[in-house]
Amino acid sequence: MRLGEWVVVLITMMVFLQFVGIPNGFSPILSYFGITIDTTTSELISSDLANSGFFGYIFGDGIGILLILLGGGALVIGLFAKSYDTSLVILPLVVVMAGLFVSTSWTTILFVKTFGQAWITALISTIFIAVGIAFVWSCVDYFAGR
């Protein structure tokens, strides 16, 4: 699969694990967007994007919108000048996704380990290791294939 498809798969997996009540590294991001989920019942408690930290950062102080405009302007100028490599724009997203995936993998494995069943821990670890290797392989294919 391509890198973009792996990013979508990893985000979907992390959100799914969060919704079923397994603690993972995606929790702070959901709370930053104003989404609160009950960890015991997996119910959506509240979702308030307009009063979230993300919304306040972009539209509250005015500095966030300025950064977006400057970044978008730099990208548009770069598209016409062809003076930048697009992988430099994608690299921060890939690094953040890799960090979130490692955090989610580790916390999920520790959570499953509390069950006291070694075979479940081994099964979950094998799944996360295989997905991690495939994501790294996709990153290498994307960045080395340019």
Buried (B, 14 or more C-beta within 10 A) or exposed (E): EEBEEBBEBBBEBBBEBBBEBBBBBBBEBBEEBBBEBEEEEEEEEEEEEEEBEBBEBBEEEEEBEEEEEEEEEEEEEBEEEEEEEEEEEBBEEBEEBBEBBEBBBEBBBEBBBEEEEEEEBEEBBEBBEEBBEEBEEBBEEBBEEE
